[in-house]
Amino acid sequence: MNILFFLKPKGDIIYIYDHFTLRQALEKMKCHGYSAIPVIDKDGSYAGTLSEGDLLWAMLTHDAYDSHAREQLFVRNILSGRQNEPVNVNAAIEDLLLMAMNQNFIPVTDDRGLFIGIVTRRDILQFFYDKSHYVSSAMSK
């Protein structure tokens, strides 16, 4: 099954730009209660995923304990090497199960590499639960 059935479009989710400051990223994540958030560049391409851990390490590494110091660091400079790999919009939901074991969401890009949204771990697990439940109930009949 194509992941478009499960896609949460870019317009319906929260994301940040790579030119945002550490302070802006912290505020956005705190406001929405996220532990990780997609990051895109000014052209709309997926740049990575910023996690709480990335923010913590950036604050510790750069002594960014006050608002002024957090204004001097930019998201593009603190993204870690460990990223949520994006998938192409033409991927099948079955291809995402292993990815979902290690991340809360899977970023989705179009054929030009532009970020178009996410598929959540919850939706992936629900699909496989429903699929297995349907098979189990069909076998019991």
ChimeraX attribute file (.defattr): number of C-alpha atoms within 10 A of each C-alpha:
attribute: neighborCount
match mode: 1-to-1
recipient: residues
	/A:1	12
	/A:2	13
	/A:3	21
	/A:4	17
	/A:5	10
	/A:6	16
	/A:7	19
	/A:8	18
	/A:9	15
	/A:10	15
	/A:11	9
	/A:12	10
	/A:13	11
	/A:14	15
	/A:15	19
	/A:16	20
	/A:17	22
	/A:18	24
	/A:19	17
	/A:20	17
	/A:21	21
	/A:22	26
	/A:23	20
	/A:24	18
	/A:25	25
	/A:26	17
	/A:27	12
	/A:28	16
	/A:29	19
	/A:30	12
	/A:31	9
	/A:32	10
	/A:33	9
	/A:34	13
	/A:35	12
	/A:36	19
	/A:37	22
	/A:38	25
	/A:39	25
	/A:40	20
	/A:41	17
	/A:42	10
	/A:43	9
	/A:44	14
	/A:45	17
	/A:46	23
	/A:47	23
	/A:48	24
	/A:49	26
	/A:50	26
	/A:51	21
	/A:52	16
	/A:53	13
	/A:54	18
	/A:55	22
	/A:56	14
	/A:57	14
	/A:58	22
	/A:59	18
	/A:60	10
	/A:61	9
	/A:62	12
	/A:63	11
	/A:64	20
	/A:65	12
	/A:66	10
	/A:67	11
	/A:68	10
	/A:69	15
	/A:70	21
	/A:71	14
	/A:72	12
	/A:73	19
	/A:74	19
	/A:75	25
	/A:76	19
	/A:77	12
	/A:78	19
	/A:79	20
	/A:80	17
	/A:81	9
	/A:82	11
	/A:83	14
	/A:84	20
	/A:85	15
	/A:86	21
	/A:87	21
	/A:88	17
	/A:89	20
	/A:90	14
	/A:91	14
	/A:92	14
	/A:93	18
	/A:94	13
	/A:95	14
	/A:96	19
	/A:97	16
	/A:98	9
	/A:99	17
	/A:100	19
	/A:101	11
	/A:102	11
	/A:103	14
	/A:104	17
	/A:105	25
	/A:106	24
	/A:107	26
	/A:108	26
	/A:109	20
	/A:110	15
	/A:111	9
	/A:112	8
	/A:113	15
	/A:114	17
	/A:115	26
	/A:116	19
	/A:117	27
	/A:118	25
	/A:119	23
	/A:120	19
	/A:121	19
	/A:122	11
	/A:123	17
	/A:124	21
	/A:125	15
	/A:126	12
	/A:127	17
	/A:128	14
	/A:129	12
	/A:130	11
	/A:131	11
	/A:132	12
	/A:133	12
	/A:134	11
	/A:135	11
	/A:136	11
	/A:137	9
	/A:138	9
	/A:139	8
	/A:140	6
	/A:141	5
